[in-house]
Amino acid sequence: MKDFDNLLNPNPLVQYLNKAQHDFTKSDIIKYIENKGIEMVNFRYVGGDGRLKTLNFIITSKKHLDTFLSAGERVDGSSLFSYIETGSSDLYVIPRFRTTFINPFSEIPTLDILCSYLNKDGLPLTSSPEYILRKAQETLVSKTGLSFEAMGELEYYVISKGEELYPVGNQKGYHESVPFTKWEKLRTEAMQAIAQTGGLIKYGHSEVGNFHIEDTVYEQNEIEFLPVNVENAADQLVIAKWILRMIAYKYGVTISFAPKITTGKAGSGLHIHTRLTKNGKNMMVENGKLSDIAKKAIAGYLQLAPSLTAFGNTIPTSYFRLVPHQEAPTNICWGDRNRSVLVRVPLGWAGNENMVKSVNPLESSDSKDYSDKQTIEFRCPDGSAEIYLLLAGLTVAARHGLETDD
């Protein structure tokens, strides 16, 4: 029997297999390949530079397909990570079937699968950022019984040649619509592709930043995700950045995730929203208010904030963004709805009013509790972030706060 949620999912594999991505198996992938005429499989894995790498397999037989899906392949670790020596650089890359998606850009039918690194003994490469994140999550769960979820706000500039019609006022681009914003089509095309790869998107919009330098236009946009398991959150952000660059390349424009392009103009952040859950329940709220668990997690973020910048703000221009009056944090503090603090508690649907009825009188008067949407936002990271290590650091910081006595 078809699950209606699976039918609504934009990922074609979820629709066809009628199961959630985290339940994908090797036999599922082979079934889809056989029945849908897939000709190529790409292994994808993140290198030390944070970018997706690619290994292409043209399928020659079912045995060939089964072999590389089961055994993975060898890669040169010294060319992927600066800390791996050439004398002992061989690594295995093994596909994680739950990450499989249709490549939206390949000219032949292709599936892409994210991979994990294993060492010569077939054990996880302990220095791999992906494995460090996995261990941070596993340790949090085993020590506290809580699971860490996260999502990112991916801000970026589209850089193109000037357009004279319907200009937007300097630094007035927030939530502008076409024709005032010029690159909504690029953003929505990217959102559709990201969703089809398994990315859970909350929304997209134009952002504050827009300016001209001679005949070049800089337009800021944002794509924001929904909270998911922290490992999935990292995968989604890496894939999203790749997709945005691919579509920009098609349009002949540049995508920049740089934290600061020029002084006096809005910088681009990578705000990370977090929450702790237990048995699927959001533990950041209690009786409609911020819970003690949430406050302990915030304390952990604040205490380890200097260390977290090592992963979230990795280049010198990161610190040109963290200046007053630019909606960026300048002090290690937290606040309620304040966009200038390091840790922000966003508006969280904690009120009891039936807001939809107040603007739609025909709706019923039944109130629903939406406080489970509450997250805690860490605002200093930017596009230079080592995404897996940043999220691992936030997971550790949350545990640190939970385990520290008042």
Beta strands, then each sheet from edge to edge (+ up, - down):
strand 1: 40-46
strand 2: 52-58
strand 3: 73-76
strand 4: 90-95
strand 5: 101-102
strand 6: 110-118
strand 7: 147-161
strand 8: 201-213
strand 9: 216-225
strand 10: 228-229
strand 11: 254-256
strand 12: 270-278
strand 13: 281-282
strand 14: 285-286
strand 15: 289-290
strand 16: 334-336
strand 17: 343-345
strand 18: 376-378
sheet 1: 2+ 1- 6- 4+ 3-
sheet 2: 2+ 1- 6- 5+
sheet 3: 8+ 9- 7+ 10-
sheet 4: 8+ 9- 7+ 11-
sheet 5: 8+ 9- 7+ 12- 13+
sheet 6: 8+ 9- 7+ 12- 18+ 17- 16-
sheet 7: 14+ 15-
end
